[in-house]
Amino acid sequence: MSAAHEPALDLEDLLNPDEQRQFRALCIATAPDELADLAAVIELHVDQVAANAGPATDVDTARLIGRALCGLLGSDLEFDAEQRAQIRGAIEYFIMTDDASSDLEDVLGFDDDARVLNAMLARIGHPEFSVELPG
């Protein structure tokens, strides 16, 4: 993996401190072709979440996040190096099952993933891919 690529924009208003720390650490330099290849990783992760889901697992939110990320990657948009690093950070955060809240064991397990995704999308200027959480 490449060295961390620290996002320039402030996250304090968008994420809690644990989410900020984890997201920042996962924002690494990523080539355009490398980014495109991550769609398959996202799809595999969503399939694994569905296959291993417990009674508290919010598979629907996982699917929404996966669709949003794959939609972003499959778009005709071009991303600069900083944006690619931030997208990579949100993807890596999503595929970690034991992040700020356990994805498979907590009914709100994917809410932090959605917040990270939405914060990243706001920062790169593409909120149209955001995931709306209930409540």
Summary of the structure (lengths in Angstrom):
residues: 135
radius of gyration: 13.7
end to end distance: 37.1
largest distance: 40.2
contacts: 402
relative contact order: 0.20
helix: 58%
strand: 3%
